[in-house]
């Protein structure tokens, strides 16, 4: 199960070194990758909102729609 989850997260086959890990270690790695991606998405969203502070207030709504925030 963890191996299938890892291959989905990595976007391809699991490297040989990871296949040698125990199932609980693979699950830990999968959980760590998922958490890191969530933190990264949150940081990117916050950075996008922070960048909007430099856009004039009247244009922020339009810029948000264009950028997808």
C-alpha positions, -999 to 999 in steps of 0.1 A, spaced: 0 0 0 27 25 10 47 16 -21 17 24 -43 12 57 -24 49 65 -28 49 59 -65 19 82 -69 36 109 -49 69 105 -68 51 104 -102 68 72 -112 84 40 -100 99 38 -66 137 38 -66 154 5 -56 168 20 -24 133 28 -12 120 -6 -21 145 -21 5 128 -2 33 104 -19 57 67 -12 52 64 11 82 94 31 70 78 34 35 46 47 52 67 72 73 83 84 41 50 87 23 35 107 53 66 130 54 63 137 16 25 144 20 31 167 49 60 185 31 38 191 0 10 205 22 34 229 39 48 239 5 13 246 -9 5 267 22 37 286 20 31 293 -17 -4 305 -10 8 328 17 35 342 -6 10 349 -33 -12 368 -8 18 387 5 27 396 -31 -7 411 -36 1 438 -11 22 454 -39 -8 455 -63 -31 485 -60 -62 477 -40 -86 483 -69 -68 457 -90 -63 429 -64 -96 411 -71 -88 409 -109 -52 399 -102 -64 371 -78 -87 357 -105 -61 358 -132 -34 343 -110 -58 318 -94 -55 327 -58 
